Amino acid sequence: MAKISAAQWEQFMDELATQEYVVIDNFLDAKELQLLLELFEQRKRQNLFEKAAIGASGNEKIINEIRGDYTLWLNRKTDTLFEAIFLRIDEIKCVLNRLCMLSISDFEFHLAVYPKGSFYQKHYDQFNNRNNRLISVVLYLNENWIQGNGGELRIHKDTGHIDIAPLMNRLVLFRSDVVLHEVLVSNTERNSLTGWMLHQPSILANLY
C-alpha cells in the first residue's frame, strides 16, 4: 500500500475509535520496506540490540520472566538513513491528530527482536507515573511467517481475546492506555518496528 487515500485513513481511524485497535496490511511501499529490512539486518549484524527492560525511564528493570525481547532505540537526528520511515510515521501522526483529535507532538520508536522462545506477558503500554503514550504502533517485519511460528499480538477484551499474526509489513495501531495485550511465545525469531505516539516530547515525559 504505497499511498493510503484519505477515505482509507478515515475508515481505519473509525475502526481505531470503535474497537480501540486497527490492523493495516501492506503499509510501506516496496522500496520503503526493503530499506527498513536492510537497515534492520545491518544493525543486527553490528550487535547493537540490548536486552529490553520494563518500567519508565529511571526505573527500568530487566525481568526475563515478563519480557524477552531485545531492542535498539532510534534517534531521528542521528539515524538519518531511516528518514523515509520517519516520514511515514509523520503521516500516521498527522492523521491521528486530524481525524482523532489527538494532541500528538512527538513519537519514540525502536527496532525489536524476539528470539525463539521469548514472549512479553500481559501489560498496558502506559506507565503509572507517565501518561505520555497515546497510541502504540507496531510494524511487523517477519518474512514468510506461517501459523505455528508464534509471536502473535494477543489483545485482551472483556469478551475474550483477538490474536493478530505478525505478518510482514502489517501495521497495528492501538490505544496505549486501555488495550491490555501480550506477545505470545515466538517459535522463531520475531522482528518489528515498535513505538508510541506521544502527548509530550519524550524528554519532557521523563521528567515526571
Secondary structure, DSSP 4 states (H G I P E B T S, - for coil): --S--HHHHHHHHHHHHHHSEEEESS-S-HHHHHHHHHHHHHHHHTT--EE--BSSTTS-B--TTTB--EEEE--TTT-GGGHHHHHHHHHHHHHHHHHS-----EEEEEEEEE-TT--EEEE-SSBTTB--EEEEEEEE--TT--TTSB-PEEEEETTEEEEE---TT-EEEEETTT-EEEEPPBSS-EEEEEEEEESS-HHHHTT-
